Amino acid sequence: MRSFSNIFKAKILMFLLVASTSTFSSSPAYAACGGLNQKACPIFKKGPVCRSWLTKVGKHCRPCGGLNQRACPVVKKGKSCKSGLKWKLGKCVKGKKSVKGKLLKNAKQHAQRLKPLIRQIASTLRRVNNKSTIRRLKRALKSKNPLEIQRTIHELQQQALQNAIYKAGFRTMTVGIQSSAAIAGGYGRETGAAQAVKGNNRASLYVSKTYFGGVIVGVGNDLVISAFTDQPINIGGALYAAIGNFDVGSGVGLVLWYDKRTFRIKGLSVGIGVGSVGAGGAVGHGTTYLCPSRACEKVF
């Protein structure tokens, strides 16, 4: 009798265990939860109420943090919006890149692509950038004599350099004198002559003025050789200037010029020891004036 009682008790205990386990596992609180469009997990369950980039809306987990979606709660670990998006009025929207960031990123890419040409221009500058050349160029520019200017510029325009500039997609070469520059942002001026790389080589006088930020080294009376995609008669006007070393060679200062509306590259200027060394580069606004112009009156 006692043996039968023990067996009966064991069966009752087994039944209760099976029933309680079944009830526990089928409880809605422990069903699949926390995924997209699933019910949010109970707060006492280990882990997040909703998975990454999901948030509780009512009783379910809905998307958050994506483009034009609601921002994820700030209490969640990680960011409220996915990469490239920013929080605005509770939603995640596209973040506008600053002009400086966009230009400098583009300039670094162009500088790498144009590195052989930049180094060839720099090599020419190292050969001719001396006091004698600068004095001769100044005299030629002040004389306003096209033949004298052309003779002086011709000495600097090696055929190999002209071919390299043309092959890279540029149609104008300029030679100028950087007559002023600021150490910590400000104003720079260049005076010089522009000639077509191919065809008509008649020289055109110009003055360019650039306003910039960043840390600039190199002050005045240095030769600068530039190349532009337009013909000489069309290089006048306002452009963005991305100024920096851009890892193209020690001591080489570089300015890449961009159309202010389309952000297409319009030209490059190379100088020795003139460039940005601060904060990854600087952005400025440059304007070129073709002579005759009021900007030229006090220069030539």
Order of alpha helices (4+ residues) and beta strands (2+ residues): alpha-beta-beta-beta-beta-alpha-alpha-alpha-alpha-alpha-beta-beta-beta-beta-beta-beta-beta-beta-beta-beta
